Amino acid sequence: MLIGLGQGCGICLRRSPFKKGTKKTVQHSERPGKCSVRAGLRRLVEESDDMEVIGEAADGKDAIHKVHKYTPDVAVIDISMPGMDGLEVVSQLRSFYPKLSMIILTMYEEEQYVVRAIEAGAMGYITKRSAPEQLLKAIRKVHAGFRYLTDEAAELLALRVARGADSRSPLDNLSMRELQVLRRLAMGHTNREIAESYHISIKTVDTYRSRLLKKLNLRNNAELSHFAIQNRLIKL
């Protein structure tokens, strides 16, 4: 299995061929700085009796490279990885490996992200808050061919289906990166901070901001923030 976690973190996993009680082979590359989320999830997997950690991915492109290299059974991918975002990674991997089971790991619980994850080809959707309790169960379930959603994600998806096609909102016209930049701007982050988070240039962030204002028919960051709050992209 492969786990690609955002902000320079990731873990590659696959089914361990060893029986219970046998020492697992663990391969991972340490990177500068700490990633408590990665470390905690890695410990969970290492302590299981049927999975093996075999590597890490620094970003979206690296995650795709590691999948090609290790051909894992399951991929758990952070939605907010630097560079290529997690949903784009899922979409590309789906074209290469139609049978690969993928789980999106995210901090977002909003409907937009759940719907986009499933549409991109993810079989599972769990939040970082729930990951310690649900990660192993989610991995085993998607590996068996079933979907795994948190209760909140399942309810949001059901509500979206119940409302039908007429429920489309202006958010549906935004790309995943535009949605991420919108959320960051609404939270008061500067263009420089956003650029550093996603490993893109400040000029590119400004381009995304201009697109957002045009697509949403808004005038400034204050209106972007108000729009994000109204659409439950951020909380007060």
C-alpha positions in Angstrom: 0.0 0.0 0.0 1.2 3.6 -0.4 0.4 6.5 1.8 1.4 9.9 0.4 1.0 12.6 3.1 1.2 16.3 2.4 3.7 18.9 3.3 6.7 16.7 2.5 5.4 13.6 4.2 4.4 10.2 2.9 4.6 6.5 3.6 4.5 3.7 1.0 2.8 0.5 2.2 2.0 -2.9 0.8 0.6 -6.1 2.2 3.2 -7.8 4.3 4.1 -11.4 3.2 5.1 -12.2 6.7 3.0 -14.1 9.2 2.1 -12.7 12.6 5.1 -12.4 14.9 7.6 -12.1 12.1 9.7 -9.0 11.9 8.6 -6.7 9.0 11.0 -5.0 6.6 10.6 -1.3 6.9 12.0 1.1 4.2 11.5 4.8 4.5 13.5 8.0 3.8 13.8 10.6 6.5 13.4 14.2 5.4 14.3 17.4 7.2 11.8 18.5 9.9 9.2 16.5 11.6 5.8 15.3 10.5 3.8 14.1 13.5 0.9 13.0 11.4 3.1 10.8 9.2 5.0 9.4 12.2 1.8 8.5 14.1 0.2 6.8 11.1 3.4 5.0 10.3 3.5 3.6 13.8 -0.1 2.4 13.5 0.8 0.5 10.3 4.0 -0.9 11.6 2.2 -2.3 14.6 -0.3 -4.1 12.5 0.3 -7.7 11.5 -0.5 -7.6 7.8 1.0 -4.4 6.4 4.5 -3.1 5.7 6.0 0.3 5.4 8.2 0.4 2.3 8.9 4.1 1.5 7.8 7.7 1.6 6.7 10.4 -0.9 7.5 14.0 -0.7 4.9 15.4 -3.0 2.4 14.5 -5.7 4.9 13.7 -8.4 7.0 11.6 -5.9 3.9 9.7 -4.9 3.2 8.7 -8.5 6.8 7.7 -8.9 6.7 5.5 -5.8 3.5 3.8 -6.9 5.2 3.0 -10.2 8.2 1.7 -8.3 6.5 -0.3 -5.6 3.1 -1.2 -7.2 1.3 -1.0 -3.8 -2.1 -2.5 -3.1 -3.6 0.6 -1.5 -2.7 4.3 -1.7 -3.6 6.7 1.1 -2.9 10.2 -0.3 -3.1 13.6 1.4 -5.4 15.9 -0.5 -3.1 19.0 0.2 0.3 17.8 -1.0 2.7 20.4 -2.4 2.7 20.9 -6.2 0.3 18.4 -7.7 -2.6 18.1 -5.3 -3.9 14.8 -3.9 -7.0 14.7 -6.1 -4.9 15.1 -9.3 -2.6 12.3 -8.0 -5.6 10.1 -7.5 -7.0 10.9 -11.0 -3.7 10.1 -12.7 -3.1 6.9 -10.7 -6.6 5.8 -11.6 -5.7 6.0 -15.3 -2.5 3.9 -14.8 -3.9 1.5 -12.2 -7.7 1.1 -12.4 -7.7 -1.6 -9.7 -5.6 0.4 -7.2 -7.6 1.2 -4.1 -7.0 4.8 -3.0 -8.0 6.6 0.2 -8.0 10.4 0.5 -6.6 11.7 3.8 -7.7 15.2 4.6 -8.3 17.9 7.1 -11.5 19.0 5.2 -15.0 17.7 6.0 -16.9 19.9 3.6 -19.1 18.5 0.9 -17.0 19.8 -2.0 -14.0 17.8 -1.0 -15.9 14.6 -0.4 -17.6 14.8 -3.8 -14.4 15.6 -5.7 -12.5 12.8 -4.0 -15.0 10.2 -5.0 -15.3 11.6 -8.6 -11.5 11.5 -8.9 -11.5 7.8 -8.1 -10.9 7.5 -4.4 -12.4 4.5 -2.7 -12.1 6.0 0.8 -12.2 9.3 2.5 -11.0 9.9 6.1 -10.0 13.0 8.0 -6.7 13.5 9.8 -8.7 13.9 13.0 -10.3 10.5 12.6 -7.3 8.7 11.1 -5.8 7.2 14.3 -9.1 5.3 14.9 -10.1 4.6 11.3 -6.9 4.3 9.1 -6.3 0.5 9.5 -10.0 -0.3 9.1 -10.2 1.9 6.0 -7.1 0.3 4.4 -8.4 -3.2 4.9 -11.9 -2.3 3.7 -10.8 -0.7 0.4 -8.3 -3.4 -0.1 -11.2 -5.9 0.0 -13.0 -3.9 -2.7 -15.4 -1.8 -0.6 -15.7 2.0 -0.1 -14.8 3.5 3.3 -16.2 6.9 4.3 -16.4 8.6 7.7 -20.0 9.0 8.9 -19.8 12.7 8.2 -18.5 12.2 4.6 -21.2 9.6 3.9 -23.9 11.9 5.1 -22.6 14.8 3.0 -22.4 12.6 -0.1 -25.9 11.3 0.4 -27.3 14.9 0.8 -25.5 15.9 -2.5 -27.1 12.9 -4.3 -30.5 13.7 -2.9 -30.4 17.2 -4.1 -29.5 16.1 -7.6 -28.0 18.1 -10.5 -29.9 21.3 -9.6 -27.7 21.6 -6.5 -24.6 22.7 -8.3 -22.9 25.8 -6.8 -20.3 28.3 -8.1 -17.7 26.1 -6.2 -18.2 23.4 -8.8 -16.6 25.6 -11.4 -13.4 25.9 -9.4 -10.3 23.7 -9.8 -9.0 21.9 -6.7 -6.1 24.3 -6.5 -8.4 27.3 -6.8 -10.5 25.9 -4.0 -7.4 25.5 -1.8 -6.2 29.0 -2.6 -9.7 30.4 -1.9 -9.7 28.7 1.5 -6.3 30.0 2.4 -7.1 33.6 1.3 -10.3 33.5 3.3 -8.3 32.4 6.4 -6.1 35.5 6.0 -3.0 33.9 4.6 -0.7 36.1 2.5 0.2 35.2 -1.1 3.7 34.4 0.0 2.5 32.0 2.7 0.2 30.3 0.2 3.0 30.1 -2.4 5.3 28.4 0.1 2.6 25.9 1.2 2.0 24.6 -2.3 5.5 25.1 -3.7 4.3 27.6 -6.4 5.3 31.2 -7.2 3.7 34.3 -5.6 2.7 35.3 -9.1 0.9 32.1 -9.6 -1.0 32.6 -6.4 -2.0 36.1 -7.6 -3.2 34.5 -10.9 -5.4 32.1 -8.9 -6.8 35.0 -6.8 -7.7 36.9 -10.0 -9.4 33.9 -11.4 -11.4 33.4 -8.2 -12.6 37.0 -8.1 -13.7 36.7 -11.8 -15.4 33.3 -11.5 -17.2 34.1 -8.3 -18.0 37.7 -9.3 -16.3 39.1 -6.2 -14.2 42.2 -5.7 -11.7 41.6 -2.9 -10.4 39.3 -0.2 -13.0 40.4 2.2 -15.7 39.2 -0.1 -13.8 36.0 -0.7 -13.8 35.4 3.0 -17.5 36.1 3.3 -18.2 33.7 0.4 -16.0 31.0 2.0 -17.8 31.3 5.3 -21.2 31.2 3.6 -20.3 28.0 1.7 -18.8 26.4 4.9 -15.3 26.2 3.5 -14.0 27.7 6.7 -15.4 28.2 10.2 -15.4 31.4 12.3 
